[in-house]
Amino acid sequence: MISDQERKLAEQVIELHDGKNFARLQEMSMPSSPDESEGTITEEAYIASCESIRHELGVLSSLEFIDCLRRSDSQLTLWKAKYSSSEDEILWAIGFDPETHKVKDVLVNW
């Protein structure tokens, strides 16, 4: 299972994908190591992603925890989301560092 702290953080990460909260998401996230900085999302990419979500899916209408995958260096939580303009279920995966409980990974698939 996941802790209440991780549950709240994951829910916030998903809800904060509204195009207005890049700085808040950065505070919640682990900094990228120098060798991983290539995959670090920029504010422009965050805004573009949020605009795509809003344009294609609408606004978040429900969120449900699916399961947690344990990894050697993180814990990946899986979430099922529904949005106002789509009948599809959307998968969010939020990875946490097990020691700091900061966000390591974010993946959304629709």
N, C-alpha and C positions, 0 to 999 in steps of 0.2 A: 504494500500500500504506500501511499504518499502522505506526507505530513500536512497538517492544516496550513502551515506556512507555504509549502510548495503548491498546494491547491489554490490558495488565494493568489499567489504570484502568477501561476499559469493562467488563471482566469483574467487577471489584470493585463497580462501580456496580450492576450487575445482581444480583450476589450479596447486596449490602447492602440490597436491598429486602425486608427481613425484619421491618420494624417496630421495629428496635432500634438503628438506626444513622444517625439523622437528622443528628446533629452531625458524624459522620465524612463523610457525603455533602456537608454544607455546606463542610467543609474542602477537599474535592476540586473544588468548583464555583466558577466565577467569580461575584462578587457582581453582582446585577442593577443596571443603571443606574436612576436615579430614574424615567425615563419608562417603564421596563419592569417596575417593582416590582409592578404589578398582577398579572402572571403568575407571581410568585414563589410557590413551593409552601410551605405552612406545615407545621409538624410534624404537626398534626392531619390535614391532607390526605395527607401521606406515610404516616402510620399507617393511615388508611382505605384508601389504595391498596394497601398491603402486605397488609392483611386481605382485600381483594377478591381479590388474586392468590392468596393462600394458600387461601381458601375455594373459589374457582372452579377453580384450577389445581393446587393442591398445592405441593410444593417443587420447586425447580429440579433437574432430573436431567441435562440436557446443554445445552451452549452451543456454537454454531458461528458463526464470523465469515463473513459473506456477502460484503460489499464495502464500499467507501468512496466517498462522494460528496464531491467537492471543491466548496466554495462560496467566495465572495469573502472572507468573514470567518470561516469555520470549516470544519471537516472533519467530515462526518457518517458515523459508522461504523454499519453495519447488521449485526444479529445474529439468528440463529435459535435459539430456546430451546425446550426440551421440559420439561414439568413432570409430576410423578408422577401426577396425577389427571386428565390430559387427553391425548387423542390428537392434539390440534391442535398445530401449530407456531406459536409466538408470536414476533412481530417486536418487537425492541428497536432503537431508533435512539439513539445516544449521540453528541452533537456536541461537538467540542473546539475551543478557541481555538488557532489555529496557532502563536501566540507563547508562550503560557504553558502550553499543554497541559492547561489546566483544563477541566472540564466546562462547556459552555454550554447544552446542551439534552438532555433525556431524554424519550423517547416510548416507550410500550409499547402494543401493539395486539394484542388477542386476541379 
